[in-house]
Amino acid sequence: MRAIGVMLVLLLAWGAAAARAEETRKMEPVVVTATTVETPAEQLGATVSVITEEDFRTYHYVTVQDALRSVPGLDVRQSGSLGTTTSISIRGVDPTKVQVLIDGVRVASPTLGEAELSDISPDLIDRIEIIRGPQSTLYGADAIGGVVNIITKKGQGPFSGFLSQEIGNYDTFRTQTGFSGSSGRVDYAFGASHTESAGRSRNDDFDNNAVSGRIGLALPGDSALAFILRYNRGETRLPVRSVDDSGEPFFPLPIRPVIDVDARQESETLVTSLDGRTHPVPWWGSELRLSRYENTVGFQDPEDPGIPCLFPPCDTISQIDVERREAEWINHFYVGTWSTSSIGLVSRGEDGDVSGNSPGFSKRTSTEAAFFEQQFRILERLFLTGGARVEHHSVFGTEATGRGSAAFAIKETGTRLRASVGSGFRAPTFNELYFPGFGNPSLKPEHSVSFDAGLDQRIWANRVRLALTYFENHFKDLVVCCVPSPTPPFSTTTNAGRANTGGLEFASEADLLDSLTAHLNYTYTETKDVATGRWLPRVPRHSWDGGLTWRPTRRASLFAQVYAITRQWETLGDVYNSGHTRVDIGGQYRLVERAGRLQALDLTLRVQNLLNEGYAEVRGFPALGTAFLVGLRASF
């Protein structure tokens, strides 16, 4: 603690020396997700990270999950090759407690409780806002760990478009195209992508097609309407067999998996929303969103010849159909520039249907909620936010949550102090409530209380940006499976778990030269299952992310990025998944600039896992070795 105190004093002193220097080189972003209204990040007590469009261009991220790996406190786990299931946890909180949104619309499955991000084209993203810590006051159930909001591009200005084609090893091909612009009161943005890859082994193929569109209409009285659509269809082969040659389940999965030659999964997703907003007078604004999320996942795994069928049916066919309909109405009331009050009403219905040659279920739930949030801005130095939410669920009843945060800016030294505290809850998924064999419709929500505090410091004429955050989370009523039951099927889920997580996050970014930027992030996490005293599964104690970007000329840019995590405990088989270090490099070179209607032609390259390290982010599902994508991108 003494060392930390000395470090803080030195940071303050250094910041004071630089405070009289030139203006900020990198402006603080404006964030919507943390408060539902546009708020400069420096006025937020919450811990916020923003991945910008510039970040996507600089690092040429192939997927959204690749971009999220660089955020402190986030742990991204992909189950194998390109296109396989990916989960996101925040501060040791499991993925079902992280709310994922696309343009403010929930995209997590009501059955599994997790969101799939492999089908979102990075070229269509404007920015990603990540809010760490409990956000149930604004976003209800499933936002205990935080919120990831993916915000897509809006058309503006003259017509523009792009077309890119990339090829790589593992028989990987990726095509992306899009165009956007505005004319009069209408703005538009459309995009499409196709990705295919053969993967690293037999039956490891991935094929995905996606389209998206947005049409906006500006109306009199500072009002607007927007219709947004996103459609995706994909097929993923599943090469990992779960039983050995005698038909017995692997426990745990072997590090080098036994290949399943014919299992596959098909998915189809449609997300639509109609957004309306108006701000006719200075003291009042209103927003209304009507959204619909539909997802179908089909799974097939024919019986493997020569392997005994010990747990029939072994010719597995299943389908999951889910639908979510949601209406959200938020009103904002302003008093000058120092007070903003927000009142919101939410109504949501969810359907889940699981069918196949094993027992399934078909269920429906509904949710109604109301929330209030108040922001105060005092002398442009002290920023206070507080709120509360009441939510009623048709299965488990009524829950109330609250949250408060504060930020204090010391402009003379480029320092910001911040803290937040809040409660949260997670609603049980359809599977936990109703799945035959272990579902329990009497489950209660999981509950949490969380706290974080941090310091942000800008030094060297704002060329260096530092952030240090302490966090802790306390959970109770965790859903535990599978507890013995006196009635068939003699096991069930129940609310029996308690757990704690805590740690430190450090983030830094430095403009070393006008053409050279570096960043280094580190997260330390401690976790504990209160009942067993064990570490929570799949949470590394240490994780690092570092990178360099260099622009040697106006036409060229290069990057290098390193990710490293330590080992994680796995519950299945009571084993550890090894830690790993992954190195990615790449760059871009402008071949042509302004030739007729062609604005630019860029050569792009990205190499992942440069050192060809063998590792698995999820034990039993090996990640790709060295993988490269080289391509051309035309902008017009």
N, C-alpha and C positions, 0 to 999 in steps of 0.2 A: 504493500500500500504506500510506503514512503517513496518508493521508486516512481509509482504512478503520480503521486503528488508533485514530485520534482519535475517530471515530464510535463505536467499540465502547466506549471509555473513557467517553464522554458518556452512552451508553445505560446502562452499569453505574451511573454516578453518579446518573442520574435515577431508575433503578429502586430504588436504595437509599433515596432520599428518599421514594419512594412505598410502600415495603414495609410501613410501619407503618399504612397506611391501611386502609380498609374491605375486606371480604372480596371475593373474586373475583366480578366481575359476570358473566363468562361462563366456565363450567367447561370444563376440558379434556375432550374426548370419550374414551370407552372404545372401543378398537379391537380387532377380532378378527383381521383379515387379516394383520397384520404378524407374528404369532407363533402363530396358530391357537388362542390362549386369550385371554380378555378381559384387556386390558392398558391402563391409562391411557396416553394419547398422550405424556404428559410423561415416561414411563419408557422410551420407545423411542429408540434411536439412529438409526433410519431416518427418512426424510423422509416425513411423513404429512399428507394433507389429508382432511377429511371434509365431504361435502355433506349437510346434514341435511334432515329433513322440513320444518323451518321455512324453510330456504332455498328449497325448492321452492314453498312457499306464498307466500313473500314475492315471488319473482321470476316466479311463474307460468310456469315453464319448460315449453315445449311438448314438448320431447324431452329425452332423457338427454344427447345431445351438446351441447345448449344449456347445460346445467348444467356440463358438463365444461370449457367454454371459459374459465371463471373460475379454473381451477386453474393455479398457476404451473408452468411446465415442460411443460404439455400443449399439443399442437397438434391441433386438431380440424378435419378437412377433409371437407366434404360436397360430393358431386358433383352440385350443382344444386339442384333444388327439394325441397320436403317429401317425405320418404320415400325419397330416393335414397341410394345407398351412402355410408356415412360411415366414415372411418378415424381412428384415434387414435394419435399418436406421443408419446413421452415423452423429453425431453432429447435431441432429435435422432435418436432411435432409431426405425426405421421400424415401421409398425403390426404387422407379423408377429412382432415381438419384444415385444409387450405382451399379457399374459395378461388376458383379460376373463372374469369369473365372474358368475353370478347365483345368489345364495345358495350360493356355494362351488362351483358346477358350471360347468365349462368350456363356453363357448358359441361359441368361435372355430371356423370351418370347417376340417376337416383338409385340404381341397383348396386353399383360398385362403390359409389361415392368419390370417384376420381375422374379427372379430365384427361382426354387424349389430345396431345398437341402435335402429333406427327403430320397432320394433314393441313397445317396452316403455313402458307407460303410467306417467308420472311420479306419478300419484295413488296408485299401489300401492307406491311405494318408501318405505322407512323411512329409509335413508341410503345413501350411496355412499362407500366407503373407497378411497382412492387411495394406494398405496405406491410411491414413486419410487425407482429404483435396482434392482439385480439381486435377484430373488426366486426364483431357480432352486432354492435349497436346500429351500424349502418347496413350490414349485409346479412344479418340473421344467422341462422344455423350454418355450421360448416366453415366459419371464418375465424376459428379459434387461433390458428397459427398465423393467419394473415391473408392478404388478397393479392392475386396477380391479375391485372387488368390489361389485356392486349387491345390496343386501340388502333384501328385500321385507318388508312389514308382517306382523306376527303379531297375531292377535286377542287382545284382553284386555278385561276389564270387561264391562259391559252391552252388549247389541246396539246397534250404531250403523251408519249407512250414509250414502251420499251419491249424488247424481245431478247431473251437470253437462252443460250443452249450450252449445257455443260456435259462432259463425259468424264468417266473415271474408271478406276479398277473395280473389281467385283461386278463388272458389267453394269455399271451405274450410269443412267442417263437422266438428265433433269432439264425440262423445258418450262420456261415461265414467260408470260406476256401480260401486259396490262396497259391501260390508257386512262387518262383522267383530264379534267379541265372544268371550265364553267362558262356559261353563256347567259348573260342577263341574270335572271333570278335563279337559274338552274345550275347545280353543280353535279358532277358525275365522276365515278371511279369504278372501273371494272378490271378484273384480273382472272387469269386461268393458269393452271400449272399441271404438269405431268411428271411423276417421278417413278423410276423403276430401278431395281437392283436385284442381283442374284444372291447377295449375301455371302457368307464365308463358308457355308457347307451345303450339303444336299438339303433340299426342301427348306431353303432359307430365303425364298424370293419375296419381294415386296413390290406392289404396283398400286399407284395412287393417282387419282384425278380429282382436281378441285376447281371450283369456280366461285367467284364472289362478285358482288356488285353493290353499289351505293348510289342512290339518286336523292339529291336534296333540293328543296324549294324554299327560297327566301320569301317571306310574306311581310306585308306592312306591319308597323308597330313592333319592330325588332323581334319578329317571330319567324319560325322556320319549321319545316317538316323534313324528315329523312326516312327513306325506306332502305333497309339493309338486308341482304340475302347472302348466305354462305352455304354451299353444297359440296359434299365430299363423298367419294366412293373409293374404297380401297380393299385390297386383298393382301393378307400377310400369311405367309407359310410359317408353320411352327415346328421347328426341327428338334425340339428337346422332348425325349420320351420320359414319362414319369414312372415307368415300371421297368424292372429288369427282365432278363430272359425267362425267369421262372414265374413272372406275373406279379411278383411282390413289389410294392411301391418303394422307390428310392427314398432313403431317409438318413441323411439329407441327399439332395441332388449331387451327383458327382461333379467335380470341378470340370472335367472333360465329359460333356454330355453324351449319352447314347442317342443316336439320331432316330427320330421318328420320321418316316419317309413320306407320310401322306396326310398329316394333320394340317388344317388350314382354317383361317378365320376371315370372314368378309364383313365389312362394315359400311354403313351408309348413314350420313348425317345431314340434316337440313336445319339451319337456324335462320329465322326471319325475325325482324323487328321493325316496328313503326314508331319513330320518335318525334315528338312535338315539343317545342319550347316557345315561350313568349316572355318578353321583358318590356311590357308596354309603358311602364312608369318607373322612375328611379328606385322606388321603395319596394317593388314587388316583381318577382319572376316566377314562372311555373314551368315544370317539365312533366311530360307524360310519356311513358314507354309501354308499349304492348309487344310482347315477344313470345316466340314459340320455338321450342327445341325438340327435335325428333331424332331418334337414333335407333338403328337396327344393327345388331351384331349376330351373325350366324357362325356356328362352330361345327366342324366335321372332323372326326378322327376314326376312320374305319379300323376294324379289328386287325391287329397285326398278326399275320400268319405265323404259326409255329410257337406263339406265346400263349400259355394257359390264361384263360379268362377267369380270374379269381374273384373279381368284383364286378359282376355284370350290371348294366349292359356295357360291353367293351367296344361295340360299334356305336360310338357316341355321336349324336346329332342334337344340337340345341340351338335355340334362338332367343335373343333378348330384345324386346321392343319396349322402348321408353318414350315418354312424351312429357314435356313440361310447358305449361301455359302460365304466363305471368303478366300482371299489370302493376305498374309502379307510378305513383303520382307524388311529386315533390314540389312544395312551394317554399320559396326563399323570400325573406323579408329583411330589408336593409335599412339601417339607420346611419346615414352618412357613410363614412369609410371605416367606422370603428365597430360596427355590430352587424352580424349576419345570423338570422334565425332560420332554421330549416325544419319543416314538418313534412313527413312522408307517410304514405299509406301503401301497403303492398298486399296483393292477393295472388296466390299461386296454387295451381293444381298439378299433381304429378301422377302419371300412370306407369305401372311396371308390369310387364307380362313376360314370364319365362316359360318356354315350352320346349318339347323335344321327346326323346325316348326315355327320359327319366322324369320323375315327378317335378312339376313346376308350380307356378302360382300366377294369379292375375289380381292385382290390387291397385287401389287408388287412394291418395291422400290429398289433403288440402291444408293451406296455411294462410292465415291473415295476420298482418302485423302493422304496427304504427310506431314511428320513431320521431324523436325531436333532437336537434343538435343546435348548440349555440356557440358562436365564435365571437371573441372580443379581441380587438387590436388597440393596444394602449400605447400612445406616443411612439408608434412604430418601433417599439422595443420589446414589449411584453405581449405575447399572443397566447390566449387561453381558449381552449375548446372543451366542451362537455356535452354529453348526450345520454339518452336512455332509449330503450326499445322494449316493447311488449309484443310477444309473438305467440299466437295460438295455433297449435298443430292438431289435426283431427285424431291422431293416435295418442300422443303423450301429453296433450294439454297445453298449459300456458307457461311460458318462460319469460323472465325479465332480465335484461342485461344493462350495464352502464359502462361508461368510458369517460376518462378525462385526460387532458394533456396540456402541457405548457411549454413554451419556448421563450427564451430571453436572449436578445441580440445585443452584443457589445460591439457596436460598429467601429469604435475607435481601434479595436484590436483585431477585428475580423473574426470574432468569436461568437458562437451560439451554444447556449446550454438548453437542453431539452429533456423532458421526461413524460412518461405516459403510464397509466394504469387502467386496467379494464377487466371485465368479466366476459365470459363467452360460453357457448354451448354448441354441441354437435348433435344433430338429430340422427338416430339410427337409420341405416340404409334399408332399402327394401329387402336385400338379402339377409341382413341381420334380423329383421322383423319377421320375415315370412318364408325364407328358403327351407324346403323340406329337409328334415334331418337335424337342423340346429337353430332355425329361426325362432324368435321369441317375441310375439306381439305385445308383451308386457314390459318391454325394455323402456327405460327412461333415457333422456338425453345425457350425454357426457357434459361435464362442467369444468370450467377453468377460471383461474385468476392469474393475471400476468402483469408484470411490471418491467419497464426498461428506463434507462437514463443514459444520456450521452453528451458528448461535447464535439462540436464541429469547429475546425480552425482553418483559416486561410492565411497563408504566409507568403513571403517573397513576392510582393505585389500580386497576390492571388494566383501565382503560378503553381503553388502547392496547396492541395486541398486534403485535409485530414479529417477523419471521423473515428471516434471511439465510443462504443456502446456496451453497456452491461445489461443483461436481460435475465429474467427468471420466469418460469411457468409452473403452475401447480394444478394438477388435474385430479378429479375424482369421478366416480361413477363410470369409469372406462368400461366399454363393452369387452367382455372376455369370452373367448370360445376355446374349447368346448367343455363346459362344466357338467359333471354327471347329473342325471335327472332320474327320479324314481319311475317315470313313465316313458314308454317308447317315444322316440328312438333312443332314450336313455342318455342323451347329451343335449345341451342347449347353450345359447348365449345368455349372459347375465351381466348386470352392472356390478362388477366386483373389483375393478382395478383402480389403483391410485398410482400416480407417477409425478416426478418432478424433473424439470430440465432447467439449465441455466448456463451462462457462459459470457463470453466477450466476443465482440465483432470489431475488427479494425479495417478501415478502408482508407486508401491513399491514392492520390493521382497527382502527377507532377508534369508540368510543361518544361522539360529540361532545356529545350531549344524551341524556336518557332516551328521547327520541322520534326521534333522528337518528343514524344509523350510516353510516360511510363505509369503503370499502376501496380499496386500490390495490395491484396486483400487477405485477411486471415480470420478464421473463426475457431474459437475454442468452445466446446460444448461438453457439459457434464449432464448425465441422465441417470435416473434411478427408478426402478420399479419398486414401490414402497413395500409391497407384499413379499417379494422374493429377495430384494436387495440387489438384483441384477441390473446390468446396463440394459437400456431399451434397445430393441433390435434395429439394425441397419442405420445406426447413427455413429459417424466417425467422431473421435475426440478432437482431432485436428484436421483442418482443411485450409488449403492455400490456393490462391489464384494470382498470377502475375503476368504482366504483358508489356510489350513495347510496340509502338507504332512509329514509323519513320517515313517522311516524305522527302526523299533525296532531290526530286525535281517536281515541277508543277504537274507533270504527267504521271508520275509514279508514286506508289505507296506500298510499304511492306509492313508486315506484322509478325510477331511471335508471341505465343501465349502458353503458359504452363499451368496445369491443374494438378494438385496433389492432395490425397486424403489418406488417413491412416485406416487400419483395419476396422471392421464392423462385426458385431456379434449377430449371429443368425439363430433364431429360435428353433427352426427345424433341424434337429440333429445336434443342437448345442455346439455349434462350430463357429469359426470366424471366417469371414470373407476378407481376403488379403487387401491391404491398401495398394495404391498404385499412383504413378505419376504419368501424366499424358502431356505431350508437347505438340502443339499445333503451329504451323507457319503458313504464310501465304502472302498474296499481294495483288496489285492491280496496275496495269499500264495502259494509258490512253493511246491507242494506235492512230485514231482519226479524231479530229475536232472540227466541227462545223463544216460539213461538206454537203451542200445542197440542203435537203430536208433532214439529213442525218446530223444530229447535234453532237453525238460522240459514239465512238466504237472502242470498247474497253476489253482488254484481255485480262481474265481473272484466274487466280489459282488459290486453292486451299488444300493443305495437307494436314490430315488429322492423325494423331498417334505416330508422329514422325519416327520415334525410336522403336516402333513395332512392339510395344510392351504388351505382354499377355495378361489380361485382367478381365474381371467381370464386375460390373456395377451391381448386379444381382447374381448371387452365387448360382452356378449351374447354367448361366446364360452368357457365354463369352462375348466380349465386345469385339469389334472389328480390329484387325491389325492396322498397319499403315494404309490409309485410304486417301486418295487424292481426287479432286475435281478440278478440271481445267475447262475454261469456257470463254465465249464471246458474249458481250452484252451491248446491244445497239439501243441508243436512246434517240428519240425523234420527236 
